[in-house]
Amino acid sequence: MTSNSADATPMETLLGLLDLSAADGAKTGEDIFVGLGQEGSSRARLFGGQVLAQSVIAAGRTVDPERPIHSMHGYFLRPGDAGAPITFGVERLRDGRSFSARRVHAYQDGTPILSMIASFQTPDVGLEHQAQMPEGVPGPDDVPTAADILGGIDHPVAREWAYGRPFDVRHVGESIYLSVDGERVAHQAVWVKTLTAMPDDPAVHCAALAYVSDYTLLEPSLRRHGVNWITPGLSIASLDHAMWWHRPVRVDEWLLYVAVSPSASGARGLNMGRFFSRDGVLVASTAQEGMIRLPAGTVGVS
């Protein structure tokens, strides 16, 4: 397991997080793996996308590499501690002729923080169609980076978002880091890719896509109501996360992440996303419901 030191680059940190070590699972009958937290992060709470990505890696370690992941469904049970290691227990639910299913529990201090089921499939052929990539979207070279927007702000969270992430994240149109300008709509698009090249292992690319999928997925719910990330009293947390990998993907090439929020109610917002390659291939889809709480009277219901 690679060290997660304060001197590591964001990309070295990401690869270290995905480099799980095996442990003895004889007492539980599970396959056990241990992963790093993220020491030195500006956040005390563990980033949900990290636990998703590590769980994808843990499950995949128990499946034939020729049988890639095609879906996962997870529930965030408790906030995780960013500074503590994580233990992953993998139960082998099924190995069929074409599909394998795995259940993963992520633990800290013996307490589950995530429960996930993932499915893997031997590549096959069949019906083919896909949703179309939106037309007329500016390319990644024509929209600002997070560093362009936040780089001049002397705050630990702003510095991490600008320079500490392993992904280059570029909003098409206005971001909602500091304000919500323009029309309040329940949709958005974001260009993403890793800062540097990744290893060729397809499983690592699938896991890294799960990691980045959690960055901005709840933003359409916030954007619709004019809520930005620094809104006083905002309390937000991912409740669950589902993901489907449709086609091979490389996260070190530009991907357009298009997201929409069809509903918000009961202090929860539902958001759905699609990842397109730069040439318009739909490579993955996501869905997430998040808890979104604001002080009474902060925003009106609209």
Secondary structure, DSSP 8 states (H G I E B T S, - for coil): -----TTS-HHHHHHHHT--EEE--TTTTSEEEEE---TT-S-SB--HHHHHHHHHHHHHTTS-TTS-EEEEEEEE-S--BTTS-EEEEEEEEEE-SSEEEEEEEEEETTEEEEEEEEEEE-------------TT---GGGS--HHHHHTT--SHHHHIIIII-SEEEEESS--SSS---S---SEEEEEEEESS---S-HHHHHHHHHHHHTTSTTHHHHHHTT--TT-TT-EEEEEEEEEEE-S---TTS-EEEEEEEEEEETTEEEEEEEEEETTS-EEEEEEEEEEEE--TTSS---
